[in-house]
Amino acid sequence: MNARSLFLTTASVLLLTPAAVRADKFFQLAMLPPDTQIVPEDQSIRGVRLDFPYGRNQDMRGFDFGFVNETAGDFHGFGLGFANLTDGAMNGVQWSFVGVSSTGGDAQGWTLNMVHQVVGSMDGCQMGLVGYVEKDFQGLQSSLLWNQTDGTSSGVQLGLVNKAGAFHGLQLGVVNLTGQMNGVQVGLWNQISSKEGLSVLPIVNWKF
């Protein structure tokens, strides 16, 4: 490498590195985006975000705490608030004891919310009052009132009403509904639509 190439390479590194560093900020304090927050909403946070009452950023990695926590991109970390809204993928823990959460992409980890909707697939544990996964789920889906997976659910569904397009494992509730089954249902109304003969049984139903 000649002197001119070395100079250009070094200059590029020096010029580009500060921009990369500026891409992710460590601390965010937000009230109402886009104007009343320290870090602009189109930038990402890698560290701590405090949203009182509402904050929004591109990507979030770290600890997220506030009333309404919104991430336009992907979320990685621990989020606690009345509403946790993620347009992209979620990886980590999101709790909203008296509120709602939504995940626009895939989710992996543990969620605890009154209502939680996942547009993609989820691996992990979904708990609360109502849990809904539009694609596939793997793990424990334990919402008190309603668990629903439109695709294939593998693991355990535990709640008042459990519903899946296809299920592999154990459904335990008052009403258990599935199209395809490879496992056991325990409840008052157990329905396996694809089962020949008695597709609905009380107490226990199964298909392998």
N, C-alpha and C positions, 0 to 999 in steps of 0.2 A: 504494500500500500504506500503510494507516494505522499508527499507532504500535503498536497492540495486535497487529496481524498481524505486524509486523516483530519485535516482542518474542517472539512465539510461534515464529516461524521460526528466529530466532537461538537461542532456548532449545533447540529441537528438534535443531538442528545440534550444539550443544555437548553435549547429552545422548547423542546417537546416535553421534557420532564416536568417543568412547572405546570403545564397545562394538564398533564395526567394527574398531578397531585391535586390540582384544583377541582378535578372532576368529582371527587368524593369528599364531602365535608364531614367533619367529626361530630359537630353539634348543630342541632336545629331547634329553634324555639318558634312556634307558629301560633297565630291566632286565627286569621282568615286569609287563605291564599287567594290571589297570588301576591297581594301587596303587603300584608302584615305578617311576614315571616322572614327570618334572618337569611335563610338560604333560598334562592329562587326555586320554584316548583319544578323546573326542568332539569335540576341538578339532583345528584344522588347523595345519600347519607350513609356513612360507614362509621357507626358509633352510637350516639344517643339522639333520639328525637322526642321532643315534648310538644304535644298538640293541645292547646287550650284556647278555644274549644276544638279547632280543626286545623289539620296540616296535611299538605300533599307534596310528594316528591317523586322523582322518577323511580329509582331503586332504593331499597332500604335494607341495610345490614346492621344488626345490632339490637339495641333495646328501644322499643317503641311504646310510648305511654301518652295517653291523652283521652279526649272525649271521642273524637272521630279521627282515626288514623287511615290515611289513604295513600296507596302506593300505585303509581301508574304503570310501573314495570314489575320487577320481581321482589319478593320479600324473603329475607333470610334472617332468622333471629327469634326474639321473644317480643310479642306484642300484647299489650293490655289496654283495653279501652271499651267504651260503649259500642263503638262500631269499628271493625277492622276491615277495610276494603282494599283488596289487591286485584289489580287488573290482569297481572301476569301470574307467574307461578309462586307458590308459597312453600317454604322449607323451614320448619321449626315449630314454634308454639305460638298460638294466638288464642287469647282468652277474652271473652266478653260475657260476663256473668249475667247481665240484664239487657244485652243488646244483640246485635246481629254481626255476622261476618260473611263476606263473599270472596271467592277466589275465581278469577277469570280463566286461569290456566290449570295446571296440575298442582296437587297439594301433597305434601309429605310431612308427617309429624303428628302433632296433637292439637286439636281444636276443642274448645269448650265455650259454647255460645247458646243463647236462646234459639237462634236460627242460624244455620250455616249452609250456604249453597256453594258447590264446587262445579264449575262449568266443565272442567276436564276430569281426570281420574285422581284418585286419592289412595295413598298408602299410609296406614297408621291408625290413629284413634280419633274418632269423631263423636263428641259427646254434647248433650244439651237437651233441648226440648224437641226441635225438628232438625233433622239432618238430611240433606239431599245432594246426591252425586249424579251428574248427568251421564258420565261414562262408566268406568270400572272402579271398584273399591276392593282393597285388600287390607284386612285387619279387623278392628273392633268398631262397629257402628252402634253406638249406644245412646240414642236419643229417647227421652222419656215418652213422647207422644208419637213420633213418626220417624221411621228410617226408610229412605228410598234410594235405591241405586238403579238407574235405568239400564245399565249394561250388566256386566257380570260382577257379582260380589262374592269374595272368598274370605271366610273367617267366621265371624259371629255377628249376628244382628240381634240386639236386645232392646225391646221397647214395646209400647202398647200395640202399634201397628208396624209390621216389617214387610217391605215390598222390594222385590228385585226382578230384573229381567231374567237373569239366571243366577243360581246360587250354589255355592260349594261350601258346606260346613253346617252350622247350627243356627236356625232361626228360633228365637225364644220370645214369645209375646202372646197377647190375646188373639190377634189376627196376624197370620203369616201367609204371604202371597208370593208366588214365583211362577215363572213360565217353565224354566228348566231347573232340575234339581239334582244335586249329587250330595246328599246329606240327609239331615233330620230336621223336622219342624216339631215344636212343642208349643201347644196353645189350645184355645177353644175352637178356633177356625183355622185349619191348616189346608191350604190349597196349592196343589202342584198341577198347573194347567196341562202340561204335557203327559201326565201320568195316565196310563190306560186303566180303565176300571174306575175305582173310587178315587177321583182326583181331590176330593174334599173329605177330610176326616177330623173328628174332634180328638183332643188330647195329643195324639202323636200321628205324624205322617212322615213318610220317607220314600226315597228313591235313589238307587245307586246304579 
